[in-house]
Amino acid sequence: MFAGRASGVGVAGGASAAGAKGKFSMEELYGLNKKVKVTKVSCGRPEGGDRKREPRNRQDFLLATHILEAARGLMERRRLEVYLRECDVIVEQNKMPYRNLGKSGLRVSCLGLGTWVTFGSQISDEMADSVMTVAYDNGVNLFDTAEVYSSGRAERTLGNILKKKAWRRSSYVVTTKIYWGGQAETERGLSRKHIIEGLRGSLHRLQLDYVDVVFANRSDINTPMEEIVRAMTFVIDQGLAMYWGTSRWNAVEIMEAYSIARQFNLVPPVCEQAEYHYFQREKVELLLPELYHKIGVGTMTWSPLACGLLTGKYNEGVPDGSRATIKGYDWLKDRLNSDEGKKQLNQIKELHLLADRMKCTAAQLAIGSESADSAPNHRDGHIAWQQATRQQKGAEELKTASASHDFQESPPIFHGIETKSLKVHIHNL
């Protein structure tokens, strides 16, 4: 936090951008002067020694500009804090970074808490309450669920906890997903009927008046795209949701939805929810950044621990009580026993060696690296990552996941893994 002294800000090394004494005037802090006091850069063709000094001068100018912008921002924050204090407004502070969801104005925490498998199924309601409390107290404001999770029990558990806690509704974000709602033919898909009825059913189970984001949980080839976009626009206009997004859609489908929304003056999707971990990277790293820059669609990621594989719990077989032993998750056990699964487990063992060298857990390494370096525009704070702790079953483990942010903010940080040869690249942010 800014301490209120401008003299504490200076340029390290090289030419000083703040004068000989390393101080800024109030005019410089607030941008009232037209030019920053730095060594002048020749606007003509450099000759002789000037050619060598030009890159250094340009670096000094850029460094001074960044420092002044940061100082002005800190000064404005300081003024806001003083004003709020005078108005007896208490500002809650934590270390959790927040980012805009796509190019919308919705601010969400970098880490979110998901309810897939866990809530209403794998853990007790008391444990779910404890996990949510730890998450909320550590700055997590995003809670994700779906109508299909545990046949609706996940939404009921989440709704009961939110009602019990009586947190301000404006202080957190709830997202849910619509597609699989029941056994009847009209209870699944993305028809206008099911989108409206399914969302109302979710709101009833959640005991909420609205959700912040409603997702189409997959694309529906049986429903025209215009019908989907119009139905999503309708639920937003009716106050049942604030935004809508897509989940597991490809880039072509997202572009089609966006184009229809623009053509008919409807509401376009704000983000795509995609699977993202060390073994599933292409979509988030190569395809979605282009969509963000073109149409402003952000990203929420799920399964950052690859259904628990990256924790190492399956390195020596399938333990009792793990997800692979749950009814209906035979596909996970088959995946572990496949040739590709065995290859991934060997790579995960090497990942744990890297985590030991960096003095962190493999879960912290996975979540921290993904939230810090997973996409080019993520560094600019435009993509919100729902790094949900869906594989973690206790409050202490959730604290461990939250600690990954303290880890990821301290360089050097893990950047990525080439999954074919497990080459590790470490660099400074």
C-alpha positions as CSV (number, residue, x, y, z in Angstrom):
1,M,0.0,0.0,0.0
2,F,1.2,3.5,-0.8
3,A,2.6,5.1,2.3
4,G,1.9,8.7,1.2
5,R,5.5,9.6,0.5
6,A,6.5,10.3,-3.1
7,S,10.2,10.4,-2.3
8,G,10.2,6.7,-1.7
9,V,9.8,6.1,-5.5
10,G,12.9,6.2,-7.6
11,V,14.7,4.7,-10.6
12,A,17.1,1.9,-9.7
13,G,20.4,2.3,-11.6
14,G,21.2,4.4,-14.6
15,A,19.9,7.9,-15.1
16,S,17.5,9.1,-12.4
17,A,14.0,9.7,-13.8
18,A,12.9,11.7,-10.8
19,G,15.6,14.4,-10.5
20,A,18.9,14.4,-8.8
21,K,17.4,13.7,-5.3
22,G,15.2,10.8,-6.4
23,K,11.9,12.7,-5.7
24,F,8.8,13.5,-7.7
25,S,7.0,16.8,-7.6
26,M,3.2,16.9,-7.1
27,E,2.9,18.1,-10.7
28,E,4.8,15.0,-12.0
29,L,2.7,12.7,-9.8
30,Y,-0.6,14.0,-11.1
31,G,0.6,14.5,-14.7
32,L,0.2,18.2,-14.7
33,N,3.5,18.7,-16.4
34,K,3.7,17.8,-20.1
35,K,7.0,16.0,-20.1
36,V,8.8,13.7,-17.8
37,K,12.2,15.0,-16.6
38,V,14.5,12.5,-18.3
39,T,17.5,12.7,-20.5
40,K,16.4,13.9,-23.9
41,V,16.4,11.5,-26.8
42,S,17.7,12.8,-30.1
43,C,14.9,12.9,-32.7
44,G,17.4,12.9,-35.5
45,R,19.7,10.3,-36.9
46,P,22.2,9.4,-34.1
47,E,25.8,9.7,-35.0
48,G,28.9,8.2,-33.3
49,G,28.4,7.7,-29.6
50,D,24.8,9.0,-29.7
51,R,23.8,5.8,-31.5
52,K,25.0,3.7,-28.4
53,R,23.3,6.0,-25.9
54,E,19.9,6.0,-27.7
55,P,18.7,2.5,-26.5
56,R,19.7,3.4,-22.9
57,N,17.9,6.8,-23.1
58,R,14.8,5.1,-24.4
59,Q,14.8,2.6,-21.6
60,D,15.2,5.3,-19.1
61,F,12.2,7.2,-20.6
62,L,10.0,4.1,-20.5
63,L,11.0,3.2,-17.0
64,A,10.3,6.7,-15.8
65,T,6.9,6.6,-17.5
66,H,5.9,3.4,-15.8
67,I,7.1,4.6,-12.4
68,L,5.1,7.8,-12.7
69,E,2.0,5.9,-13.8
70,A,2.3,3.6,-10.8
71,A,2.9,6.5,-8.5
72,R,-0.2,8.3,-9.7
73,G,-2.3,5.2,-9.3
74,L,-1.0,4.7,-5.7
75,M,-1.7,8.4,-4.9
76,E,-5.3,8.0,-6.2
77,R,-5.8,4.9,-4.1
78,R,-4.4,6.7,-1.1
79,R,-6.9,9.6,-1.6
80,L,-9.7,7.1,-2.0
81,E,-8.8,5.3,1.2
82,V,-8.7,8.6,3.1
83,Y,-12.1,9.6,1.7
84,L,-13.6,6.2,2.6
85,R,-12.2,6.4,6.1
86,E,-13.8,9.8,6.6
87,C,-17.1,8.3,5.5
88,D,-16.7,5.5,8.0
89,V,-16.5,2.9,5.2
90,I,-14.4,-0.1,6.0
91,V,-12.5,-1.6,3.0
92,E,-11.7,-5.3,3.3
93,Q,-8.2,-6.1,2.0
94,N,-6.6,-9.4,1.1
95,K,-3.9,-10.7,-1.1
96,M,-6.2,-12.3,-3.7
97,P,-5.8,-10.6,-7.1
98,Y,-8.9,-9.7,-9.0
99,R,-9.4,-9.4,-12.7
100,N,-12.2,-8.5,-15.2
101,L,-14.2,-11.4,-16.7
102,G,-13.3,-11.0,-20.3
103,K,-13.9,-7.4,-21.3
104,S,-16.9,-7.1,-19.1
105,G,-16.8,-5.0,-15.9
106,L,-17.4,-8.0,-13.6
107,R,-14.4,-8.3,-11.2
108,V,-13.7,-11.9,-10.1
109,S,-11.0,-13.5,-8.0
110,C,-8.2,-15.3,-9.8
111,L,-9.1,-18.5,-7.9
112,G,-12.6,-19.7,-7.8
113,L,-14.3,-22.6,-5.9
114,G,-16.0,-25.2,-8.0
115,T,-18.5,-27.8,-6.8
116,W,-18.1,-30.6,-9.4
117,V,-18.1,-34.1,-7.7
118,T,-17.4,-32.6,-4.2
119,F,-20.5,-30.7,-3.1
120,G,-23.5,-33.0,-2.4
121,S,-21.5,-36.1,-3.2
122,Q,-17.9,-36.7,-2.2
123,I,-17.8,-34.5,0.9
124,S,-20.2,-33.7,3.7
125,D,-22.2,-30.5,3.9
126,E,-20.2,-29.6,7.0
127,M,-16.9,-29.9,5.1
128,A,-18.4,-28.0,2.2
129,D,-19.3,-25.2,4.6
130,S,-15.8,-25.2,6.0
131,V,-14.2,-25.1,2.5
132,M,-16.4,-22.2,1.4
133,T,-15.7,-20.2,4.5
134,V,-11.9,-20.6,4.1
135,A,-12.3,-19.6,0.4
136,Y,-14.4,-16.5,1.1
137,D,-12.2,-15.4,4.0
138,N,-9.2,-15.6,1.7
139,G,-10.7,-13.4,-1.0
140,V,-12.3,-15.9,-3.3
141,N,-15.5,-14.4,-4.6
142,L,-16.4,-16.8,-7.4
143,F,-18.4,-20.0,-6.8
144,D,-19.2,-22.2,-9.7
145,T,-21.8,-25.0,-10.0
146,A,-24.2,-26.6,-12.5
147,E,-27.6,-28.1,-12.7
148,V,-26.1,-31.5,-13.5
149,Y,-23.7,-31.7,-10.6
150,S,-24.8,-34.5,-8.3
151,S,-28.2,-34.3,-9.9
152,G,-28.9,-30.8,-8.4
153,R,-27.6,-31.6,-4.9
154,A,-24.5,-29.4,-5.5
155,E,-26.7,-26.4,-6.1
156,R,-28.8,-27.1,-3.0
157,T,-25.7,-27.5,-0.9
158,L,-24.2,-24.3,-2.2
159,G,-27.5,-22.4,-1.7
160,N,-27.9,-23.6,1.8
161,I,-24.4,-22.5,2.7
162,L,-24.9,-19.1,1.2
163,K,-28.2,-18.6,3.0
164,K,-26.6,-19.7,6.3
165,K,-23.6,-17.4,6.0
166,A,-25.7,-14.4,5.1
167,W,-22.9,-12.8,3.1
168,R,-23.8,-9.7,1.2
169,R,-25.1,-10.9,-2.2
170,S,-23.1,-8.1,-3.9
171,S,-19.9,-9.4,-2.4
172,Y,-19.7,-12.7,-4.4
173,V,-20.3,-14.2,-7.8
174,V,-22.3,-17.3,-8.5
175,T,-22.2,-19.1,-11.8
176,T,-24.2,-22.1,-13.0
177,K,-24.4,-24.2,-16.1
178,I,-27.4,-25.3,-18.1
179,Y,-27.7,-28.4,-20.4
180,W,-28.4,-31.6,-18.6
181,G,-31.3,-31.0,-16.3
182,G,-33.3,-34.3,-16.3
183,Q,-34.2,-37.5,-18.1
184,A,-37.0,-36.1,-20.2
185,E,-36.3,-35.0,-23.8
186,T,-37.3,-31.4,-22.9
187,E,-35.1,-31.3,-19.8
188,R,-31.8,-31.2,-21.6
189,G,-30.2,-29.2,-24.3
190,L,-30.2,-25.5,-25.1
191,S,-33.7,-24.9,-26.3
192,R,-35.4,-21.7,-25.2
193,K,-37.7,-23.8,-23.0
194,H,-34.9,-25.6,-21.2
195,I,-32.6,-22.5,-20.8
196,I,-35.5,-20.6,-19.1
197,E,-36.9,-23.5,-17.1
198,G,-33.5,-24.9,-16.2
199,L,-32.2,-21.6,-14.9
200,R,-35.3,-21.0,-12.8
201,G,-34.9,-24.5,-11.4
202,S,-31.2,-23.7,-10.5
203,L,-32.3,-20.4,-8.8
204,H,-34.8,-22.3,-6.8
205,R,-32.2,-24.8,-5.6
206,L,-29.7,-22.0,-5.0
207,Q,-32.3,-19.9,-3.2
208,L,-31.1,-16.9,-5.1
209,D,-33.0,-14.3,-7.2
210,Y,-30.3,-14.3,-9.9
211,V,-27.0,-15.8,-10.9
212,D,-24.1,-13.6,-12.1
213,V,-23.2,-15.8,-15.0
214,V,-25.2,-18.6,-16.7
215,F,-23.2,-20.9,-19.0
216,A,-24.3,-23.1,-21.8
217,N,-22.7,-26.3,-20.6
218,R,-21.9,-27.5,-24.1
219,S,-23.0,-26.7,-27.7
220,D,-26.3,-28.1,-29.0
221,I,-26.5,-29.1,-32.6
222,N,-30.3,-29.6,-32.3
223,T,-31.0,-26.0,-31.4
224,P,-30.4,-23.0,-33.8
225,M,-27.7,-20.6,-32.5
226,E,-30.1,-17.7,-32.8
227,E,-32.6,-19.4,-30.4
228,I,-29.8,-19.9,-27.9
229,V,-28.6,-16.3,-28.0
230,R,-32.1,-14.9,-27.8
231,A,-33.0,-17.2,-24.8
232,M,-29.8,-16.1,-23.0
233,T,-30.6,-12.4,-23.8
234,F,-34.2,-13.0,-22.4
235,V,-33.0,-14.4,-19.0
236,I,-30.6,-11.5,-18.7
237,D,-33.4,-9.0,-19.5
238,Q,-35.7,-10.7,-17.0
239,G,-33.0,-10.3,-14.3
240,L,-32.4,-14.0,-13.9
241,A,-28.7,-13.6,-14.8
242,M,-26.2,-10.8,-15.3
243,Y,-24.1,-12.3,-18.0
244,W,-23.9,-15.5,-20.0
245,G,-21.1,-17.6,-21.3
246,T,-20.2,-20.8,-23.0
247,S,-18.5,-24.0,-21.8
248,R,-16.6,-26.5,-23.9
249,W,-17.6,-24.6,-27.1
250,N,-15.1,-24.4,-30.0
251,A,-14.0,-21.1,-31.5
252,V,-16.3,-21.3,-34.5
253,E,-19.4,-21.7,-32.3
254,I,-18.4,-18.8,-30.1
255,M,-17.8,-16.6,-33.1
256,E,-21.2,-17.6,-34.5
257,A,-22.9,-16.7,-31.2
258,Y,-21.1,-13.4,-31.1
259,S,-22.0,-12.5,-34.7
260,I,-25.7,-13.3,-34.2
261,A,-25.7,-11.2,-31.0
262,R,-24.3,-8.2,-32.9
263,Q,-26.5,-8.7,-35.9
264,F,-29.8,-8.7,-33.9
265,N,-28.7,-6.4,-31.1
266,L,-28.6,-9.2,-28.5
267,V,-26.3,-9.9,-25.6
268,P,-23.0,-11.8,-26.6
269,P,-21.2,-14.3,-24.4
270,V,-18.6,-12.8,-22.1
271,C,-16.4,-15.9,-21.5
272,E,-15.7,-19.5,-22.3
273,Q,-15.2,-22.1,-19.6
274,A,-12.5,-24.6,-20.8
275,E,-10.5,-27.5,-19.4
276,Y,-6.9,-26.4,-18.8
277,H,-4.0,-28.2,-17.2
278,Y,-0.5,-29.4,-18.2
279,F,-2.0,-32.1,-20.5
280,Q,-4.7,-30.0,-22.0
281,R,-3.3,-26.7,-23.2
282,E,-3.9,-26.0,-26.9
283,K,-7.3,-24.4,-26.6
284,V,-6.6,-21.9,-23.8
285,E,-3.1,-21.0,-24.9
286,L,-3.6,-20.8,-28.7
287,L,-7.2,-20.4,-29.6
288,L,-8.9,-18.4,-26.8
289,P,-6.4,-15.5,-26.7
290,E,-7.3,-14.6,-30.3
291,L,-11.0,-14.6,-29.4
292,Y,-10.3,-12.3,-26.5
293,H,-8.5,-9.8,-28.6
294,K,-11.1,-9.9,-31.4
295,I,-14.4,-10.0,-29.5
296,G,-13.5,-9.7,-25.8
297,V,-14.4,-13.2,-24.7
298,G,-12.5,-14.2,-21.5
299,T,-11.8,-17.6,-20.1
300,M,-12.6,-19.5,-17.0
301,T,-10.6,-22.8,-16.6
302,W,-11.6,-26.0,-14.9
303,S,-9.8,-29.1,-13.7
304,P,-6.4,-27.4,-13.1
305,L,-5.2,-30.6,-11.4
306,A,-6.3,-32.9,-14.2
307,C,-8.9,-34.7,-12.0
308,G,-6.3,-35.0,-9.3
309,L,-3.6,-36.6,-11.4
310,L,-1.2,-33.7,-10.8
311,T,-1.4,-34.1,-7.0
312,G,0.4,-37.4,-7.3
313,K,-2.3,-39.3,-5.5
314,Y,-2.5,-41.9,-8.4
315,N,1.3,-42.4,-8.8
316,E,1.2,-45.7,-6.8
317,G,-2.3,-46.8,-7.9
318,V,-5.9,-45.8,-7.2
319,P,-6.3,-44.9,-3.5
320,D,-9.5,-45.6,-1.6
321,G,-11.9,-42.6,-1.5
322,S,-10.4,-41.0,-4.6
323,R,-12.5,-39.8,-7.5
324,A,-11.6,-42.8,-9.6
325,T,-13.4,-45.1,-7.1
326,I,-16.7,-43.2,-7.3
327,K,-19.6,-44.8,-9.2
328,G,-19.9,-43.3,-12.6
329,Y,-16.2,-42.4,-12.9
330,D,-14.9,-45.6,-14.4
331,W,-13.7,-43.5,-17.3
332,L,-11.1,-42.0,-15.0
333,K,-9.8,-45.4,-13.9
334,D,-9.6,-46.5,-17.5
335,R,-7.7,-43.4,-18.3
336,L,-5.2,-44.1,-15.6
337,N,-4.7,-47.7,-16.8
338,S,-4.2,-46.6,-20.5
339,D,-0.8,-46.2,-22.1
340,E,-1.3,-42.5,-22.3
341,G,-2.3,-42.4,-18.7
342,K,0.8,-44.3,-17.6
343,K,2.9,-41.9,-19.6
344,Q,1.4,-38.9,-17.9
345,L,1.9,-40.4,-14.5
346,N,5.6,-40.8,-15.3
347,Q,5.7,-37.2,-16.3
348,I,3.9,-36.2,-13.1
349,K,6.7,-37.8,-11.0
350,E,9.2,-35.5,-12.7
351,L,6.9,-32.6,-12.0
352,H,7.0,-33.4,-8.3
353,L,10.8,-33.3,-8.4
354,L,10.5,-29.8,-9.7
355,A,8.0,-28.8,-7.0
356,D,10.4,-30.1,-4.4
357,R,13.2,-28.0,-5.8
358,M,11.0,-25.0,-5.7
359,K,9.8,-25.8,-2.1
360,C,6.1,-26.0,-2.9
361,T,3.5,-28.8,-3.5
362,A,2.7,-30.0,-7.0
363,A,-0.8,-28.6,-6.5
364,Q,0.6,-25.1,-5.8
365,L,2.9,-25.4,-8.7
366,A,0.1,-26.4,-11.1
367,I,-2.5,-23.8,-9.9
368,G,0.1,-21.0,-9.4
369,S,1.7,-21.4,-12.8
370,E,-1.6,-21.6,-14.7
371,S,-3.0,-18.5,-13.0
372,A,0.2,-16.6,-13.7
373,D,1.3,-17.6,-17.2
374,S,-1.3,-19.5,-19.0
375,A,-2.2,-17.0,-21.7
376,P,-0.6,-13.7,-23.0
377,N,-3.6,-11.5,-22.1
378,H,-3.9,-13.1,-18.7
379,R,-0.9,-11.0,-17.5
380,D,-2.8,-7.8,-18.4
381,G,-5.6,-8.9,-16.0
382,H,-8.3,-9.5,-18.6
383,I,-8.9,-13.2,-18.2
384,A,-10.4,-14.6,-15.1
385,W,-9.3,-18.0,-14.1
386,Q,-11.6,-20.3,-12.2
387,Q,-8.9,-22.4,-10.7
388,A,-11.4,-24.3,-8.7
389,T,-10.2,-26.7,-6.0
390,R,-12.5,-29.4,-7.2
391,Q,-10.1,-32.1,-6.4
392,Q,-9.4,-30.9,-2.9
393,K,-11.6,-32.1,-0.1
394,G,-10.6,-30.2,3.0
395,A,-10.2,-26.7,4.3
396,E,-6.5,-27.2,4.9
397,E,-6.0,-28.3,1.3
398,L,-7.9,-25.2,0.2
399,K,-5.5,-23.0,2.2
400,T,-2.7,-24.8,0.4
401,A,-4.2,-23.9,-3.0
402,S,-4.7,-20.3,-1.9
403,A,-1.0,-20.2,-0.9
404,S,-0.2,-20.8,-4.6
405,H,-0.8,-17.1,-5.2
406,D,1.9,-16.1,-2.7
407,F,4.1,-18.6,-4.5
408,Q,3.2,-17.4,-8.0
409,E,3.9,-13.7,-7.2
410,S,7.5,-14.4,-6.2
411,P,9.8,-15.0,-9.2
412,P,11.2,-17.2,-10.5
413,I,8.0,-19.0,-11.4
414,F,7.2,-22.1,-13.3
415,H,6.2,-21.2,-16.8
416,G,5.2,-24.4,-18.6
417,I,5.9,-28.0,-19.4
418,E,6.4,-29.5,-22.8
419,T,4.4,-32.6,-22.2
420,K,6.3,-34.7,-24.7
421,S,9.7,-34.4,-23.1
422,L,8.8,-32.6,-19.9
423,K,11.2,-29.8,-20.6
424,V,10.9,-27.2,-17.9
425,H,11.1,-23.5,-18.6
426,I,11.7,-21.1,-15.7
427,H,11.8,-17.4,-16.2
428,N,11.2,-14.2,-14.2
429,L,8.0,-12.3,-14.6
